[in-house]
Amino acid sequence: MDTYQTIAAASEGIYKEKGSKFLAFAYPIFSEEEFKNHLAQLKKDYHDARHHCYAFKLGLTENEYRYSDDGEPNNSAGKPIYGQILSKNITNVGIVVVRYFGGTKLGVGGLVTAYKEAAADALQNARIIEQTVNNFYQILFDYPVMSEVMTFIKKNELNITKQLFENTCLIEFGIRKSEADTVVSELEKIEGVKVKFLRTI
């Protein structure tokens, strides 16, 4: 299986209950670090909010996920948000729900509903797309073989994610996992090219 479903772009949702406002923000992500950057930005933008609860899921296994109640009662926020990610059968997604307290306590049941509905609204407003699972590699080579390497990259339609051209050149690229072995073995035939596997996403 080398495809998965995720959201095409960032989206937002909202849920209101007894004066409390729950603002939901969903993001397509490729790493925990990327998610933390979104979270840090929201904490700056909504610094006066009482809670910034979240959940995210990465990859195709069942163990790359995390959720946080951020001071709300145990399992009343992060878990319901995570449940919405699972119910849509999507991955490489992070959702943050920012809560403004309205003065009336909602109780654990009320909180579970509120966080769930806010996250659901953000996902409802998102476009779900199918992506291929890609392997990412780094290649190092000397400048003289640059044109040969670039011709190969163009011919195989490799998706370059980073490049640095100095005496020793560096390129990082992604390719569909099911095609990776063939392409990498061909690439290694170019004299002086070192290929290093980075990650699968």
C-alpha positions in Angstrom: 0.0 0.0 0.0 1.7 3.2 -1.0 -1.1 5.8 -0.9 -2.8 7.5 2.0 -5.4 10.2 2.6 -4.7 13.6 4.1 -6.0 17.2 3.8 -5.0 19.4 0.9 -4.5 22.6 2.8 -5.0 24.2 6.2 -8.6 24.7 7.3 -10.6 26.1 10.2 -13.7 25.2 12.2 -15.6 26.6 15.2 -18.0 25.4 17.9 -19.8 27.6 20.5 -21.3 26.4 23.8 -22.6 28.4 26.8 -20.3 31.4 25.9 -17.2 29.3 25.4 -15.7 29.4 21.9 -13.7 26.6 20.4 -11.6 27.6 17.4 -10.2 24.6 15.4 -7.2 24.7 13.0 -6.3 21.7 10.9 -3.0 21.4 9.0 -1.3 19.0 6.6 2.0 18.1 8.3 5.0 15.9 7.5 6.8 16.0 10.9 6.3 16.6 14.6 8.6 19.7 14.3 6.3 21.2 11.6 3.3 20.7 13.8 5.1 22.3 16.8 5.7 25.4 14.7 2.0 25.7 13.9 1.2 25.2 17.6 3.7 27.9 18.7 2.3 30.3 16.1 -1.3 29.7 17.4 -0.1 30.2 21.0 1.3 33.6 19.9 -1.8 34.6 17.8 -4.3 33.5 20.5 -2.1 34.1 23.6 -5.2 35.2 25.6 -7.0 31.9 25.2 -7.1 29.5 28.2 -6.3 26.2 26.4 -4.6 25.1 23.2 -5.5 21.4 22.9 -4.3 19.3 20.0 -3.8 16.0 18.3 -1.7 14.9 15.4 -1.0 11.7 13.4 1.9 10.9 11.1 2.7 8.1 8.8 0.9 4.8 8.1 1.5 3.0 11.3 -0.7 3.2 14.4 2.0 4.5 16.7 3.0 7.9 15.3 0.5 10.2 17.1 0.2 12.4 20.1 -2.6 14.4 21.8 -2.8 16.9 24.6 -5.5 18.2 26.9 -3.4 21.3 27.8 -5.0 21.7 31.3 -8.5 20.5 30.5 -9.7 17.4 32.4 -8.0 14.1 31.4 -9.1 12.8 28.0 -11.7 15.5 27.5 -10.0 17.4 24.7 -7.0 15.8 23.0 -8.5 12.3 22.6 -11.8 13.5 21.0 -9.8 15.6 18.6 -7.6 12.6 17.7 -10.8 10.5 17.3 -11.9 12.8 14.5 -8.6 12.2 12.6 -9.1 8.5 13.0 -12.8 8.7 11.9 -11.8 10.4 8.6 -9.1 7.7 8.1 -6.5 10.4 7.3 -2.9 10.9 8.4 -0.1 13.5 8.2 -2.6 15.9 9.9 -2.5 18.0 13.0 -5.4 19.8 14.7 -5.3 22.5 17.4 -8.4 23.6 19.1 -8.1 27.0 20.9 -10.6 27.5 23.7 -11.9 30.8 25.1 -13.8 30.2 28.3 -17.2 31.7 28.5 -17.7 31.7 32.3 -19.9 28.5 32.5 -18.3 25.1 33.1 -19.3 22.5 30.5 -18.4 19.4 32.5 -16.3 16.6 31.0 -19.1 15.4 28.7 -19.7 18.9 27.4 -16.0 19.4 26.7 -15.7 16.1 24.9 -18.5 17.1 22.6 -17.2 20.6 22.1 -13.6 19.6 21.2 -14.9 16.8 19.0 -17.4 19.0 17.1 -14.8 21.8 16.6 -12.3 19.4 15.1 -15.0 17.8 13.0 -16.0 21.2 11.6 -12.4 22.0 10.6 -12.1 18.6 8.8 -15.5 19.2 7.2 -14.2 22.4 5.7 -11.0 20.7 4.4 -10.6 18.9 1.1 -9.4 15.3 1.6 -6.9 14.1 -1.1 -5.0 10.9 -1.8 -1.2 11.1 -1.7 1.4 8.6 -2.6 3.9 7.4 0.1 7.3 8.7 -0.9 10.8 7.9 0.0 13.2 10.8 0.5 16.9 10.6 -0.3 20.0 12.8 -0.1 22.6 12.6 -2.8 26.1 14.1 -2.7 28.3 14.5 -5.8 31.1 16.6 -7.2 30.3 19.5 -9.4 31.7 18.0 -12.7 28.9 15.4 -12.8 26.2 18.0 -12.1 24.7 18.0 -15.6 24.5 14.1 -15.7 22.7 14.2 -12.3 20.3 16.9 -13.3 19.4 15.1 -16.6 18.7 12.0 -14.6 16.5 13.9 -12.1 14.5 15.6 -15.0 14.1 12.3 -16.9 12.7 10.5 -13.8 10.6 13.5 -12.6 12.1 13.4 -9.2 10.7 16.0 -6.7 13.6 18.1 -5.4 13.1 19.3 -1.9 16.5 20.9 -1.2 19.6 21.7 -3.3 23.0 23.2 -2.5 25.6 23.7 -5.3 29.1 24.2 -4.1 32.3 22.1 -4.7 30.4 19.2 -3.3 26.8 19.4 -4.4 23.8 18.2 -2.3 20.3 17.4 -3.5 17.4 16.0 -1.5 14.5 14.5 -3.4 11.4 12.5 -3.0 10.0 9.6 -5.1 7.1 7.2 -4.9 8.1 4.4 -2.6 7.1 1.7 -5.1 9.5 3.2 -7.7 12.4 4.0 -5.4 14.6 0.9 -5.5 14.9 1.0 -9.3 15.6 4.7 -9.5 18.2 4.7 -6.7 20.1 1.7 -8.2 20.3 3.6 -11.5 21.3 6.8 -9.8 24.2 5.0 -8.0 25.6 4.0 -11.4 26.6 7.7 -12.0 30.2 7.9 -11.0 30.9 9.6 -7.6 27.2 9.9 -6.6 26.5 8.9 -2.9 22.9 8.2 -2.1 21.6 8.3 1.5 18.1 7.3 2.5 16.4 10.0 4.7 12.8 9.0 5.5 9.5 7.6 4.2 6.4 9.9 4.3 
